[in-house]
């Protein structure tokens, strides 16, 4: 996309996002903030974003807009999601956890935990994001920040971070489901939810999704016990609950080759083996819509241990090949988080307030949308640096 096309995209998006802002100065600051996220090199602190054009006065203005202003982020996220649904045509909503390492202990919700990616115990914030994902691109549209009980029980810290009274501690399963339920209520096109639940209570997630009418494809651990609907399919005479890994190992003869395109820069074509076993009853919950049967999907590569991945889904009308390709959208989101979200400063908020974190995450998601639709992953020309890349809404 050329600089002119990017300017047009930014104008359309910004005029869509900020329609709920009653004042023109709020709309202007929103556009300035997004422009700063797109154009500033290095860490996207408010000071760095303000330095080229306004110094300390602009820094104070942007800080107030994000940390202390009165606008709520949810209408902006809803407008962003509606815009993305029209322009990206998502195939699924991917739920992904985001870990934000922190040096101090004053950032809202920070707590110490072991971070596998870093191989050490660190202070971190943790949030769950919902991404509208297609094969070619993905955009985050909603966020839920985890707040540990220690923060909620500490009156001083809670007041200083302005944590609303309605916020409570949530399990990872609750955070993921609640983030998705908010998106569902925005009237977007119905699409399945794709997520990795290996470190969660996967059946709790399944039950809540099914009782809410949300179709889903969830990666599970091999230890999860499930009951095959047709035990003969895996060479057994009677139905019994077995670990998912054992079920799929017994279904090895059901494997079929499937071709899919990966989400690396090369977009290489790959071939995997995939098999499906029908599962009964494990997901049944009060108020569940539709039948209780599901599919256990195994994925692996020829010549390697089988299976390497296990997925559970209620999308029983889709072929195993289609489900394999749908599961690869997690890779699409991982790549876009690394190549776009990180560049526009999604994890760079340095303030301490709950509201400020959510406003920054919202505006960074909008900046991600502009970059994703531009397709250059953060290479912006002079039109953005001079302020014409995102123009003020009329």
C-alpha positions, 0 to 999 in steps of 0.5 A: 500500500502506498503512502496515499493509500495508507493515508486514506485507510487511516482516515477511514479507520480513525473516523470510524473509531472515534465517532463516540467521542463527543469532543473534537479535541479527543478525536484529534488526540486519538489520531495523534496517539495512533500516528505516534505509535506508527511513526515513532522509532524504538520504544513507544513511550509517550515521551518518545511519541511527543518529542518530534512535534510538541515536547513536554506540552504534547507529552502531558496532553497525550498522557492525560488523554490515555491515563486520565481522560473519561473516554471508555475503550469498549466502544472504540474496540467495538468500532475497530472490530466492526471495521476489521470484520468488513475489511479482513473477513475473518475466518475465526477469532483466535484467543492468545495470551500476552505476557508483558515483562516489567522491571518494577512492581507498580504497573497495574496487575504486575506479579512475579511468575516463571516465564518459560520464554525467558527461562526465569521468574520475572515480574509480569503483567498478563492479558488475554487478547481476541484476534480477528484472524484470516489466512492473510492477516489478523488484528487484535480487537479485545483485551482482558487484563488479569488482576491478581487477588493480592492487588484487589485486596490491597486498598491503596494499590487498588485506588492508585491504579484506579481498578474498578470495583467490578473487577475480580480475579479470574482464572485463565479459563474465565478470562479467555471466555469473558473476552470472547463473550464481549466480542460475541455481543458486538454483532460480528459475523459468527466465526469459530473460536480457536485457542490453545488450552493445554495449560488450562482446564480445557473442558471448563472452556468447552462447556462455557463456549458450548453453553454460549453457542460459540463454536470452537477448535481448542488445542488440548493436552494429551492427558485429557480423558475423553470417551470415543463415540465409536470404540470400534474406531480405535479397536476397542469393544466397549466405550471408556474414558481414555487419555486423548493421546492414547485415543489418537495413537490407536487411531493411527490407521485413520491418518490422511495427508493434508496440504496447507500453507504456513504463515512464514514470510515464504508462505511455504506449502506443507503436508501434515497427517491428520486424523479424526475420532468422534468423541461423546458426552465429555462436553455436555453441559446444562443449557448446551445448544446442539448435540454433545458429540465432538471431534478429537483431531490429531495432527502430525508429520510423517516419520515422527512421533504421532500425534504431535498436536491434539485438538478438540472441536464441535465443528463436526461438519468440517473435514479434518483437512479444513480443521487443520487449516483453521488451527494454523491461524494461531501461527498467523496471530503469533507472526502478526504479534511479533512483526506488527504488534511489537512494532507499534508498541502494544506492550510498551505502556509505562503508566500505572492505571487500569484505565490507561492500560486498556486505552493504550492497548485499544489504540495500539490495536488500532495502529496494528490494524493500520499496519496490517492493512498496509501490509508493510509491517511497520515501514512507514513513509514521510506521510505518517511522520508529518501527520497526513497518514492518519487525518483528523475525522471531519 
